[in-house]
């Protein structure tokens, strides 16, 4: 991942709820994905250049999907397996 600051923000976001449950992680994953999607939609709507590339945004969503899949399946999930 090209943006370590975003990864750290994501970690803090996931852990901020205290007790970690699958439901809490799923809710946070979905909220983060929606935040990324809304950001790109707003950039398009306002004709602004995003501060991160579309590729980076997609990479962030893939990380979130991998986190959720890993929690649900109880195993490591590698990004190369996320489409």
PyMOL commands that place a pseudoatom at each C-alpha (Angstrom):
pseudoatom trace, name=CA, resn=UNK, resi=1, chain=A, elem=C, hetatm=0, pos=[0.000, 0.000, 0.000]
pseudoatom trace, name=CA, resn=UNK, resi=2, chain=A, elem=C, hetatm=0, pos=[1.361, 3.388, -0.977]
pseudoatom trace, name=CA, resn=UNK, resi=3, chain=A, elem=C, hetatm=0, pos=[-0.180, 5.440, 1.824]
pseudoatom trace, name=CA, resn=UNK, resi=4, chain=A, elem=C, hetatm=0, pos=[1.080, 4.376, 5.289]
pseudoatom trace, name=CA, resn=UNK, resi=5, chain=A, elem=C, hetatm=0, pos=[-0.739, 7.277, 6.961]
pseudoatom trace, name=CA, resn=UNK, resi=6, chain=A, elem=C, hetatm=0, pos=[-4.053, 5.940, 5.673]
pseudoatom trace, name=CA, resn=UNK, resi=7, chain=A, elem=C, hetatm=0, pos=[-3.195, 2.432, 6.881]
pseudoatom trace, name=CA, resn=UNK, resi=8, chain=A, elem=C, hetatm=0, pos=[-2.472, 3.794, 10.365]
pseudoatom trace, name=CA, resn=UNK, resi=9, chain=A, elem=C, hetatm=0, pos=[-5.712, 5.784, 10.307]
pseudoatom trace, name=CA, resn=UNK, resi=10, chain=A, elem=C, hetatm=0, pos=[-7.565, 2.643, 9.329]
pseudoatom trace, name=CA, resn=UNK, resi=11, chain=A, elem=C, hetatm=0, pos=[-5.991, 0.662, 12.172]
pseudoatom trace, name=CA, resn=UNK, resi=12, chain=A, elem=C, hetatm=0, pos=[-6.959, 3.348, 14.690]
pseudoatom trace, name=CA, resn=UNK, resi=13, chain=A, elem=C, hetatm=0, pos=[-10.465, 3.453, 13.226]
pseudoatom trace, name=CA, resn=UNK, resi=14, chain=A, elem=C, hetatm=0, pos=[-10.903, -0.315, 13.497]
pseudoatom trace, name=CA, resn=UNK, resi=15, chain=A, elem=C, hetatm=0, pos=[-9.600, -0.475, 17.052]
pseudoatom trace, name=CA, resn=UNK, resi=16, chain=A, elem=C, hetatm=0, pos=[-11.389, 2.614, 18.379]
pseudoatom trace, name=CA, resn=UNK, resi=17, chain=A, elem=C, hetatm=0, pos=[-14.549, 0.704, 19.264]
pseudoatom trace, name=CA, resn=UNK, resi=18, chain=A, elem=C, hetatm=0, pos=[-12.913, -1.105, 22.166]
pseudoatom trace, name=CA, resn=UNK, resi=19, chain=A, elem=C, hetatm=0, pos=[-14.074, -4.709, 22.109]
pseudoatom trace, name=CA, resn=UNK, resi=20, chain=A, elem=C, hetatm=0, pos=[-13.627, -5.986, 18.575]
pseudoatom trace, name=CA, resn=UNK, resi=21, chain=A, elem=C, hetatm=0, pos=[-16.457, -8.059, 17.151]
pseudoatom trace, name=CA, resn=UNK, resi=22, chain=A, elem=C, hetatm=0, pos=[-17.102, -9.205, 13.610]
pseudoatom trace, name=CA, resn=UNK, resi=23, chain=A, elem=C, hetatm=0, pos=[-20.156, -6.939, 13.444]
pseudoatom trace, name=CA, resn=UNK, resi=24, chain=A, elem=C, hetatm=0, pos=[-18.177, -3.905, 14.601]
pseudoatom trace, name=CA, resn=UNK, resi=25, chain=A, elem=C, hetatm=0, pos=[-15.390, -4.601, 12.141]
pseudoatom trace, name=CA, resn=UNK, resi=26, chain=A, elem=C, hetatm=0, pos=[-17.871, -5.109, 9.296]
pseudoatom trace, name=CA, resn=UNK, resi=27, chain=A, elem=C, hetatm=0, pos=[-19.603, -1.831, 10.155]
pseudoatom trace, name=CA, resn=UNK, resi=28, chain=A, elem=C, hetatm=0, pos=[-16.284, 0.021, 10.228]
pseudoatom trace, name=CA, resn=UNK, resi=29, chain=A, elem=C, hetatm=0, pos=[-15.120, -1.617, 6.993]
pseudoatom trace, name=CA, resn=UNK, resi=30, chain=A, elem=C, hetatm=0, pos=[-18.340, -0.649, 5.256]
pseudoatom trace, name=CA, resn=UNK, resi=31, chain=A, elem=C, hetatm=0, pos=[-18.144, 2.903, 6.616]
pseudoatom trace, name=CA, resn=UNK, resi=32, chain=A, elem=C, hetatm=0, pos=[-14.566, 3.275, 5.410]
pseudoatom trace, name=CA, resn=UNK, resi=33, chain=A, elem=C, hetatm=0, pos=[-15.381, 1.907, 1.952]
pseudoatom trace, name=CA, resn=UNK, resi=34, chain=A, elem=C, hetatm=0, pos=[-18.309, 4.321, 1.692]
pseudoatom trace, name=CA, resn=UNK, resi=35, chain=A, elem=C, hetatm=0, pos=[-16.049, 7.188, 2.756]
pseudoatom trace, name=CA, resn=UNK, resi=36, chain=A, elem=C, hetatm=0, pos=[-13.611, 6.389, -0.078]
pseudoatom trace, name=CA, resn=UNK, resi=37, chain=A, elem=C, hetatm=0, pos=[-16.414, 5.992, -2.637]
pseudoatom trace, name=CA, resn=UNK, resi=38, chain=A, elem=C, hetatm=0, pos=[-18.134, 9.221, -1.536]
pseudoatom trace, name=CA, resn=UNK, resi=39, chain=A, elem=C, hetatm=0, pos=[-14.824, 11.077, -1.729]
pseudoatom trace, name=CA, resn=UNK, resi=40, chain=A, elem=C, hetatm=0, pos=[-14.310, 10.066, -5.374]
pseudoatom trace, name=CA, resn=UNK, resi=41, chain=A, elem=C, hetatm=0, pos=[-17.937, 10.815, -6.263]
pseudoatom trace, name=CA, resn=UNK, resi=42, chain=A, elem=C, hetatm=0, pos=[-17.628, 14.278, -4.709]
pseudoatom trace, name=CA, resn=UNK, resi=43, chain=A, elem=C, hetatm=0, pos=[-14.419, 14.924, -6.640]
pseudoatom trace, name=CA, resn=UNK, resi=44, chain=A, elem=C, hetatm=0, pos=[-16.154, 13.981, -9.879]
pseudoatom trace, name=CA, resn=UNK, resi=45, chain=A, elem=C, hetatm=0, pos=[-19.229, 16.048, -9.055]
pseudoatom trace, name=CA, resn=UNK, resi=46, chain=A, elem=C, hetatm=0, pos=[-17.168, 19.109, -8.076]
pseudoatom trace, name=CA, resn=UNK, resi=47, chain=A, elem=C, hetatm=0, pos=[-14.687, 18.611, -10.947]
pseudoatom trace, name=CA, resn=UNK, resi=48, chain=A, elem=C, hetatm=0, pos=[-11.777, 18.405, -8.497]
pseudoatom trace, name=CA, resn=UNK, resi=49, chain=A, elem=C, hetatm=0, pos=[-8.662, 16.287, -8.819]
pseudoatom trace, name=CA, resn=UNK, resi=50, chain=A, elem=C, hetatm=0, pos=[-8.567, 13.668, -6.023]
pseudoatom trace, name=CA, resn=UNK, resi=51, chain=A, elem=C, hetatm=0, pos=[-5.611, 13.862, -3.633]
pseudoatom trace, name=CA, resn=UNK, resi=52, chain=A, elem=C, hetatm=0, pos=[-5.142, 10.115, -4.104]
pseudoatom trace, name=CA, resn=UNK, resi=53, chain=A, elem=C, hetatm=0, pos=[-5.319, 8.216, -7.368]
pseudoatom trace, name=CA, resn=UNK, resi=54, chain=A, elem=C, hetatm=0, pos=[-8.199, 5.984, -8.315]
pseudoatom trace, name=CA, resn=UNK, resi=55, chain=A, elem=C, hetatm=0, pos=[-5.761, 3.064, -8.158]
pseudoatom trace, name=CA, resn=UNK, resi=56, chain=A, elem=C, hetatm=0, pos=[-4.827, 3.966, -4.558]
pseudoatom trace, name=CA, resn=UNK, resi=57, chain=A, elem=C, hetatm=0, pos=[-8.512, 4.276, -3.666]
pseudoatom trace, name=CA, resn=UNK, resi=58, chain=A, elem=C, hetatm=0, pos=[-9.155, 0.827, -5.107]
pseudoatom trace, name=CA, resn=UNK, resi=59, chain=A, elem=C, hetatm=0, pos=[-6.178, -0.542, -3.169]
pseudoatom trace, name=CA, resn=UNK, resi=60, chain=A, elem=C, hetatm=0, pos=[-7.677, 0.850, 0.054]
pseudoatom trace, name=CA, resn=UNK, resi=61, chain=A, elem=C, hetatm=0, pos=[-11.013, -0.809, -0.672]
pseudoatom trace, name=CA, resn=UNK, resi=62, chain=A, elem=C, hetatm=0, pos=[-9.197, -4.110, -1.367]
pseudoatom trace, name=CA, resn=UNK, resi=63, chain=A, elem=C, hetatm=0, pos=[-7.487, -3.856, 2.030]
pseudoatom trace, name=CA, resn=UNK, resi=64, chain=A, elem=C, hetatm=0, pos=[-10.849, -3.341, 3.713]
pseudoatom trace, name=CA, resn=UNK, resi=65, chain=A, elem=C, hetatm=0, pos=[-12.370, -6.326, 1.892]
pseudoatom trace, name=CA, resn=UNK, resi=66, chain=A, elem=C, hetatm=0, pos=[-9.370, -8.467, 2.880]
pseudoatom trace, name=CA, resn=UNK, resi=67, chain=A, elem=C, hetatm=0, pos=[-9.716, -7.411, 6.535]
pseudoatom trace, name=CA, resn=UNK, resi=68, chain=A, elem=C, hetatm=0, pos=[-13.390, -8.339, 6.608]
pseudoatom trace, name=CA, resn=UNK, resi=69, chain=A, elem=C, hetatm=0, pos=[-12.763, -11.644, 4.819]
pseudoatom trace, name=CA, resn=UNK, resi=70, chain=A, elem=C, hetatm=0, pos=[-9.904, -12.461, 7.189]
pseudoatom trace, name=CA, resn=UNK, resi=71, chain=A, elem=C, hetatm=0, pos=[-12.044, -11.818, 10.257]
pseudoatom trace, name=CA, resn=UNK, resi=72, chain=A, elem=C, hetatm=0, pos=[-14.977, -13.820, 8.909]
pseudoatom trace, name=CA, resn=UNK, resi=73, chain=A, elem=C, hetatm=0, pos=[-12.845, -16.770, 7.820]
pseudoatom trace, name=CA, resn=UNK, resi=74, chain=A, elem=C, hetatm=0, pos=[-10.357, -16.620, 10.703]
pseudoatom trace, name=CA, resn=UNK, resi=75, chain=A, elem=C, hetatm=0, pos=[-7.322, -16.775, 8.439]
pseudoatom trace, name=CA, resn=UNK, resi=76, chain=A, elem=C, hetatm=0, pos=[-4.884, -14.466, 6.690]
pseudoatom trace, name=CA, resn=UNK, resi=77, chain=A, elem=C, hetatm=0, pos=[-6.142, -13.093, 3.373]
pseudoatom trace, name=CA, resn=UNK, resi=78, chain=A, elem=C, hetatm=0, pos=[-3.664, -11.798, 0.830]
pseudoatom trace, name=CA, resn=UNK, resi=79, chain=A, elem=C, hetatm=0, pos=[-4.402, -8.830, -1.404]
pseudoatom trace, name=CA, resn=UNK, resi=80, chain=A, elem=C, hetatm=0, pos=[-3.425, -10.668, -4.562]
pseudoatom trace, name=CA, resn=UNK, resi=81, chain=A, elem=C, hetatm=0, pos=[-6.499, -12.848, -3.987]
pseudoatom trace, name=CA, resn=UNK, resi=82, chain=A, elem=C, hetatm=0, pos=[-8.887, -9.873, -3.774]
pseudoatom trace, name=CA, resn=UNK, resi=83, chain=A, elem=C, hetatm=0, pos=[-10.467, -8.777, -7.051]
for i in range(1, 83): cmd.bond("trace and resi %d" % i, "trace and resi %d" % (i + 1))
show_as sticks, trace
zoom trace
